[in-house]
Amino acid sequence: MGTVYAAIDSAQTRMAIKVVHPAQAADEEFRARFRREVHLSQQVTGECLVPVREADTEGPAPWLATPFVPGPTLDRQVATAGPLDGASLCAVAAGTAAALTAIHDAGIVHRDVKPQNVILSPTGPKLLDFGIAHALDGTSVTRTGVMTGTPGWISPEHYRTGVVGPEADIFAWGALIGYAATGRLPFGSGAADVVAFRVLSAEPDLDGVPGGLRPLVEQSLSKEPSDRPTAAELAHASTLLLASQETAVLPTAEDGRQPSLVADLISLNWHLPPGAEPDWPAPSRRRNRTRLYLAVAAAAAVLGSMGGALAASQASDTAQGQAPAGSSTSTVAAGAAAAAQHSPSQVESPTTSASAIPTATPHTLEAAPAPAYTRTDDAQPTIDEWVAARVPATPAERAAAQRLINDAAPILKGQNYMGDDVIVTFNPTAQTMFVTFGPGTFPEGQDYQDDPNWTDIRRGLMFGSCSEAQQDFHNDTTWPYGRAVVVYRESMANPLVADFRDVTHIDSCRV
């Protein structure tokens, strides 16, 4: 939604300036959300938060300024150096819980707690990005029908009802600490709808979370919001765990009591993890600088998620050093020490023309060629196979998925199905391609079975997916997906196998 620039203010203090893109600035609804973000963020203070220092919400290019926070984001640190443990892990748990306590006490819901929004600074963990924060007074200005947040960190109640309260942040905190301790998302990765299904119906994978933290993480990941602890309770419990670390040598104050503040304990136990980025060198002192200005020649920093959107959950680049590939974020990097890295792109937008997709041959596959289709059974596809399917990974899979999406989306236009949304995933083990759509939006008391167009829509999608799979099967001897399956999400928690075909015979695509 914008760009973050490195900057210095009149006192030569290093800052980060978040500037909204012109397209967003022209959107009055977004501008109202941004105005609200600034107002709410200025009310919250805490040792483990990044405060808003200055802002302009009314100008042609709205912006806000926060102190520059050096250090890697949690996701980058885990990706490069592995999971955290010991005092560092407890410090992240205590610090982020304390930050959420301050946020919730101010009547705000963060709504996007995730590793990309936690920076491991030299002085401790910092929680940032209030880009989609809400007050708890019911005056949300989030666009109707748009689910904000990142799959894997979205709470079950958000999927069910769209309602988000402090309990949703607690759920995300549990996922965050589980990830920091193990390097894995508690509900796995993959297509957004599959992750949502696991969040709603599966137990989290917490193997490797230390014994002291595990009960807190388990309670935080409860399916029922009322069963989760508060942020204050998590901060208290995590602080006790941090104080119990062998590295904690607590000095005694003049009154004989030991310090118990989270900030004190973090400062005593925190050591910047190996591989952390060096601090941004301080600029030379200059006088007569009376206004904040953009240091374009300095290192650039990348925008965190302002507004968020439901998309495939992948480990992203750092919030203050890199920009994800294919995003609208532009990075100003003139004179920067390091170039931005790009993460692998997922399936392109349905608006992308099919001609722009490279033709896949056995010699262009990025992954090792799979054996040709070997299934001999006609077994009913299972939801477990659907859950285990992954997003397109090879050029051939991406091309097939894009062609399918381009052909399938028009079928849903004008129908009672959400957003003309079609997701294509692949299960190499089951040698099956899944085409998923829905959930539907129907009048109260009705469902997809009452839709007179249901049969035609299902058959149209089945014919398209079967034909696409058959074409690839016959044209590419290494193409393993000899079965096509259409899955309808009656709800995010209830996917149904609507139809399937073996595609190894020329007449198998008849509907």
C-alpha positions in Angstrom: 0.0 0.0 0.0 3.0 2.3 0.1 6.7 2.7 0.6 8.9 3.2 3.7 11.9 5.5 3.3 14.9 5.8 5.6 15.2 9.4 6.9 16.6 11.7 9.5 14.8 14.5 11.3 16.1 17.9 12.4 17.8 16.4 15.4 19.6 13.9 13.2 17.5 11.1 14.6 17.1 8.1 12.3 13.5 7.7 11.2 11.3 5.5 9.0 8.8 7.4 6.8 5.7 5.4 5.6 4.3 7.2 2.5 1.0 6.0 1.0 0.9 5.3 -2.7 -1.1 7.8 -4.8 -3.7 5.2 -5.8 -4.4 4.5 -2.1 -4.3 8.2 -1.2 -7.1 8.8 -3.7 -9.3 6.2 -2.0 -11.4 8.1 0.7 -12.1 4.8 2.5 -8.4 4.0 2.7 -7.6 7.6 3.8 -10.1 7.3 6.6 -8.5 4.1 7.7 -5.1 5.7 7.6 -6.3 8.7 9.5 -7.7 6.4 12.1 -4.4 4.4 12.2 -2.4 7.5 13.0 -4.8 8.7 15.7 -4.9 5.4 17.5 -1.2 4.6 17.2 -0.3 7.9 18.8 -2.3 6.8 21.9 -0.1 3.7 22.5 3.3 3.7 24.2 5.4 0.9 25.4 9.0 -0.4 25.5 8.3 -3.1 22.9 6.3 -0.9 20.5 7.3 1.5 17.7 5.6 4.8 18.3 4.3 7.2 15.7 6.2 10.5 16.1 4.7 12.7 13.4 2.3 12.4 10.5 0.3 14.1 7.8 -3.0 12.4 7.1 -4.5 15.2 5.0 -1.9 16.0 2.4 -1.8 14.8 -1.2 0.7 12.1 -0.2 -0.2 11.0 3.4 2.7 9.8 5.5 3.7 8.9 9.1 7.1 8.8 10.8 8.3 6.3 13.4 11.8 5.8 14.8 14.0 3.6 12.6 14.4 0.2 14.2 17.5 -1.7 13.1 17.6 -5.5 13.2 16.1 -8.4 11.3 12.4 -9.3 11.4 11.6 -12.5 13.3 10.7 -14.4 10.1 14.0 -13.5 8.5 16.0 -14.4 11.6 14.3 -17.8 11.9 14.9 -18.4 8.2 18.6 -17.6 8.3 19.6 -18.7 11.8 16.9 -21.1 12.9 14.3 -21.0 15.7 14.9 -19.1 18.9 15.4 -20.7 22.3 16.2 -20.0 25.9 16.1 -16.4 27.1 15.8 -14.9 23.6 12.6 -16.9 23.0 11.1 -16.0 26.4 12.1 -12.3 25.7 10.2 -12.3 22.4 7.2 -13.9 24.2 7.2 -11.5 27.0 7.9 -8.4 24.9 5.2 -9.0 22.3 2.7 -9.9 25.0 3.5 -6.7 26.8 3.1 -4.8 23.6 -0.3 -6.3 23.0 -1.2 -5.4 26.6 -0.5 -1.8 25.9 -2.4 -1.9 22.6 -5.5 -3.6 24.1 -5.5 -1.3 27.1 -5.9 1.6 24.6 -8.9 -0.1 23.1 -7.1 -1.2 19.9 -6.9 -4.5 18.1 -3.6 -4.9 16.2 -5.1 -7.4 13.6 -1.9 -8.3 12.0 0.4 -9.9 14.6 2.9 -12.0 12.6 6.7 -12.6 12.4 7.1 -10.0 9.7 5.9 -7.4 12.1 8.3 -8.2 14.9 11.8 -6.7 14.7 14.6 -8.1 16.8 16.3 -4.8 17.6 19.5 -4.4 19.6 17.4 -3.5 22.7 14.8 -6.2 22.4 11.8 -7.3 20.3 9.6 -4.6 18.8 6.1 -5.0 17.6 5.2 -2.7 14.7 2.6 -1.9 12.1 -0.8 -0.6 13.2 -1.9 -0.4 9.6 -5.1 -2.2 10.1 -5.7 -1.5 13.8 -9.3 -1.0 15.0 -10.8 0.6 18.1 -13.2 -1.6 20.0 -16.1 0.7 19.7 -17.6 -0.8 16.6 -16.7 2.1 14.3 -14.5 0.1 12.0 -13.9 1.5 8.6 -12.5 -1.7 7.1 -14.0 -2.3 3.6 -17.0 -4.6 3.8 -16.3 -8.1 2.5 -12.5 -7.8 2.7 -10.8 -10.1 5.1 -7.7 -8.4 6.6 -4.8 -10.4 7.9 -2.5 -13.1 6.8 -3.4 -16.8 6.5 -1.9 -18.8 9.4 -2.3 -15.9 11.7 -6.0 -15.3 11.3 -8.2 -16.6 14.1 -11.0 -19.1 13.8 -13.7 -16.6 14.7 -12.4 -14.2 12.0 -13.0 -16.9 9.4 -16.4 -17.8 10.9 -17.9 -14.4 11.4 -15.4 -11.7 10.4 -15.5 -10.4 14.0 -12.1 -9.5 15.4 -11.3 -8.6 19.0 -8.3 -8.8 21.3 -8.8 -12.5 21.4 -7.8 -12.7 17.7 -4.5 -11.0 18.6 -3.9 -13.6 21.3 -4.5 -16.4 18.8 -1.9 -14.8 16.5 0.5 -14.4 19.4 0.3 -18.2 20.1 1.1 -18.8 16.4 3.9 -16.3 16.5 5.6 -17.9 19.6 5.0 -21.4 18.1 6.8 -20.3 14.9 9.6 -18.6 16.8 10.3 -21.8 18.8 10.0 -24.3 16.0 10.5 -22.5 12.7 7.1 -23.9 11.5 3.7 -22.3 11.2 1.5 -24.2 13.8 -1.2 -24.8 11.1 1.2 -25.4 8.2 1.6 -23.5 5.0 0.1 -23.8 1.5 -3.0 -22.5 -0.2 -4.9 -19.9 1.9 -8.1 -22.0 2.0 -6.3 -25.1 3.2 -4.6 -23.1 5.9 -8.0 -21.7 6.9 -9.4 -25.3 7.0 -6.6 -26.4 9.4 -7.1 -23.3 11.6 -10.8 -24.2 11.9 -10.6 -27.9 12.4 -7.1 -29.2 13.1 -4.9 -29.1 16.2 -1.7 -27.0 16.0 1.7 -28.6 15.5 3.6 -27.5 18.6 6.3 -30.2 18.8 9.5 -28.4 19.9 7.9 -25.6 21.9 9.6 -25.6 25.3 7.6 -26.9 28.2 7.2 -23.6 30.0 5.8 -21.8 27.0 3.8 -24.6 25.5 0.8 -24.3 27.8 0.6 -20.6 27.1 0.8 -21.2 23.3 -1.8 -24.0 23.5 -4.3 -21.9 25.4 -3.7 -19.0 23.0 -4.5 -21.2 20.0 -7.8 -22.4 21.4 -10.6 -22.5 18.9 -12.9 -20.6 21.3 -12.0 -17.0 22.0 -13.3 -17.1 25.6 -10.8 -19.9 26.4 -7.7 -17.8 25.5 -5.8 -15.8 28.2 -5.5 -12.1 28.0 -2.4 -10.3 26.8 -1.7 -9.1 30.4 -1.9 -12.7 31.6 0.5 -13.8 28.9 2.9 -11.0 29.6 2.9 -11.9 33.3 3.5 -15.6 32.7 6.1 -15.0 30.0 7.9 -12.5 32.3 8.2 -15.1 35.0 9.6 -17.6 32.6 12.1 -14.9 31.4 13.1 -14.2 35.0 13.7 -17.9 35.6 16.3 -18.2 32.9 19.8 -19.0 34.1 21.2 -16.0 32.3 19.0 -13.7 34.3 21.1 -12.0 37.0 18.7 -9.5 38.5 20.3 -6.6 40.5 18.6 -5.6 43.7 17.1 -2.1 43.9 17.7 0.3 46.8 14.5 -0.8 48.4 15.6 -4.4 48.4 13.2 -5.5 45.6 14.2 -7.0 42.3 13.1 -5.4 39.1 10.2 -7.2 37.4 9.4 -5.0 34.4 9.5 -6.7 31.1 11.9 -4.0 29.8 14.3 -4.6 32.7 14.4 -8.3 32.2 14.8 -8.1 28.4 17.7 -5.7 28.8 19.4 -8.1 31.2 18.8 -11.2 29.0 18.7 -9.9 25.4 21.5 -10.5 23.1 21.0 -9.6 19.4 20.7 -13.0 17.7 23.6 -14.1 15.4 23.3 -12.8 11.9 21.4 -9.7 12.8 21.9 -6.7 10.5 24.3 -4.0 11.6 22.9 -0.7 12.8 22.4 2.1 10.3 25.4 4.4 10.7 24.5 7.6 12.4 24.6 10.7 10.1 27.0 13.5 10.8 25.6 16.4 12.8 24.3 19.3 10.8 22.7 22.5 12.0 19.8 24.5 10.6 17.8 21.4 9.6 14.3 22.5 10.5 12.2 20.0 8.7 11.9 16.2 8.3 13.3 15.1 4.9 13.7 11.9 3.0 17.2 10.4 2.9 16.8 8.8 -0.5 20.5 8.0 -0.8 20.4 6.1 2.5 19.3 2.5 2.9 15.6 1.9 2.1 13.1 0.1 4.2 10.1 -1.7 3.1 6.5 -1.2 4.1 4.8 -3.7 6.5 1.3 -4.8 5.7 -1.0 -1.7 5.7 -4.5 -3.0 5.1 -3.5 -6.7 4.7 -5.2 -9.1 2.3 -6.1 -12.8 2.2 -3.2 -14.4 0.3 -1.0 -17.4 0.3 1.1 -17.5 3.5 4.8 -17.6 2.7 7.8 -16.5 4.6 8.2 -12.9 3.5 11.1 -10.5 3.3 12.0 -8.2 6.1 9.7 -5.3 7.0 12.5 -2.8 6.9 14.9 -4.1 4.3 13.2 -5.9 1.5 10.1 -5.9 -0.7 8.1 -9.0 -1.8 8.1 -9.8 -5.5 5.1 -8.8 -7.4 3.9 -6.3 -4.7 3.0 -2.7 -5.3 5.7 -1.5 -2.9 8.5 0.4 -4.5 11.9 0.4 -2.8 14.2 3.4 -2.9 17.6 1.9 -2.7 20.0 4.3 -4.3 23.3 4.0 -2.5 21.9 1.2 -0.3 24.4 -1.4 0.9 22.2 -4.4 -0.1 19.8 -5.0 -2.9 16.3 -6.2 -2.1 15.7 -9.9 -2.4 12.5 -11.3 -4.0 10.4 -14.2 -2.9 9.1 -16.7 -5.4 5.9 -15.5 -6.9 2.7 -17.5 -6.6 0.0 -17.9 -9.3 -0.3 -14.7 -11.3 -3.4 -12.6 -11.2 -6.4 -13.8 -13.3 -6.0 -10.7 -15.4 -2.6 -11.9 -16.6 -2.9 -13.0 -20.2 -2.2 -16.7 -20.9 0.3 -15.7 -23.6 2.6 -14.2 -20.9 3.1 -17.5 -19.2 6.1 -19.5 -20.3 5.4 -22.8 -22.0 6.5 -25.6 -19.8 8.6 -28.5 -21.1 10.4 -31.3 -19.2 13.6 -29.3 -19.5 12.2 -26.2 -17.8 10.8 -27.8 -14.7 12.2 -26.2 -11.5 11.6 -29.3 -9.4 12.8 -32.8 -10.2 10.4 -34.4 -12.8 7.8 -36.6 -11.1 7.0 -40.0 -12.5 4.1 -40.1 -14.9 0.6 -40.9 -13.6 0.7 -44.3 -12.0 -2.6 -44.6 -10.1 -4.8 -47.5 -11.1 -7.6 -47.0 -8.6 -10.8 -44.9 -8.9 -10.9 -44.0 -5.2 -12.9 -41.1 -4.0 -10.6 -38.1 -3.4 -10.3 -37.2 0.3 -10.3 -33.9 2.1 -6.9 -35.0 3.6 -5.5 -35.2 0.1 -6.9 -31.7 -0.5 -5.4 -30.4 2.7 -2.0 -31.8 1.7 -2.0 -30.2 -1.7 0.4 -27.3 -2.3 0.3 -24.2 -4.4 1.8 -24.4 -7.9 5.6 -24.9 -7.7 6.9 -25.7 -11.2 6.5 -23.7 -14.4 4.2 -26.4 -15.8 2.0 -26.3 -12.7 1.9 -22.5 -12.7 1.0 -22.3 -16.3 -1.8 -24.9 -16.0 -3.2 -23.1 -12.9 -3.2 -19.8 -14.6 -4.9 -21.1 -17.7 -7.5 -22.7 -15.5 -8.1 -19.6 -13.5 -8.4 -17.5 -16.7 -11.0 -19.9 -18.0 -12.8 -20.6 -14.8 -13.4 -17.2 -13.3 -15.9 -16.1 -16.0 -18.0 -19.1 -15.1 -18.6 -17.7 -11.7 -19.3 -14.1 -12.7 -22.8 -13.1 -11.6 -23.3 -16.2 -9.5 -23.7 -16.6 -5.8 -20.0 -17.5 -5.2 -17.6 -15.2 -3.4 -15.4 -13.0 -5.5 -15.2 -15.3 -8.6 -12.4 -16.9 -6.6 -10.8 -20.1 -8.0 -7.7 -21.7 -6.3 -5.7 -24.4 -8.0 -3.4 -26.7 -5.9 -1.5 -29.9 -6.6 -0.9 -33.0 -4.5 2.1 -34.9 -6.1 1.6 -37.9 -3.8 -2.0 -38.4 -4.7 -1.2 -37.3 -8.3 -4.2 -35.0 -8.2 -5.0 -31.5 -9.2 -7.6 -29.7 -7.1 -9.7 -26.8 -8.3 -11.4 -25.0 -5.3 -14.1 -22.4 -5.3 -16.6 -20.8 -2.8 -17.9 -20.4 -0.2 -21.1 -19.1 -1.6 -23.3 -16.1 -0.5 -26.9 -17.1 -0.4 -30.1 -15.7 1.3 -30.6 -16.9 4.9 -32.0 -20.4 4.9 -30.6 -21.3 1.5 -27.4 -23.0 0.3 -25.7 -24.1 -2.8 -28.2 -26.9 -3.3 -30.9 -24.4 -3.8 -29.0 -22.6 -6.5 -30.4 -23.6 -9.9 -27.1 -22.9 -11.5 -25.1 -25.2 -9.2 -25.0 -28.2 -11.5 -23.9 -26.1 -14.5 -21.2 -24.3 -12.5 -19.9 -27.5 -11.1 -19.9 -29.2 -14.5 -18.3 -26.2 -16.1 -15.4 -26.2 -13.6 -15.0 -29.9 -13.8 -14.9 -29.9 -17.6 -12.3 -27.1 -17.6 -10.1 -28.7 -15.0 -10.4 -32.1 -16.6 -9.5 -30.8 -20.0 -6.6 -28.8 -18.7 -5.2 -31.8 -16.8 -5.7 -34.1 -19.8 -4.0 -31.7 -22.1 -1.0 -31.4 -19.9 -0.9 -35.2 -19.2 -0.8 -36.0 -22.9 1.6 -33.2 -23.9 4.2 -33.7 -21.1 5.3 -37.2 -20.3 6.5 -36.1 -16.8 3.1 -34.6 -15.9 1.9 -36.7 -12.9 -1.5 -35.3 -12.3 -3.9 -37.8 -14.0 -6.8 -36.9 -11.8 -8.7 -33.6 -11.5 -10.9 -32.8 -8.6 -13.4 -29.9 -8.0 -13.8 -28.9 -4.4 -16.5 -26.5 -3.2 -16.1 -24.7 0.1 -19.6 -24.8 1.6 -17.9 -22.8 4.3 -14.2 -22.2 5.2 -14.5 -25.1 7.6 -16.4 -27.5 5.4 -14.9 -28.3 1.9 -16.8 -30.8 -0.2 -15.6 -32.9 -3.1 -18.0 -31.8 -5.8 -16.7 -33.9 -8.7 -13.6 -35.7 -9.9 -12.3 -37.4 -13.1 -9.5 -39.7 -14.1 -8.0 -37.8 -17.1 -6.0 -40.5 -18.8 -8.6 -41.3 -21.4 -9.9 -39.1 -24.2 -13.5 -39.5 -23.2 -13.0 -38.8 -19.5 -13.9 -35.1 -19.7 -17.5 -35.6 -20.8 -19.9 -33.9 -18.4 
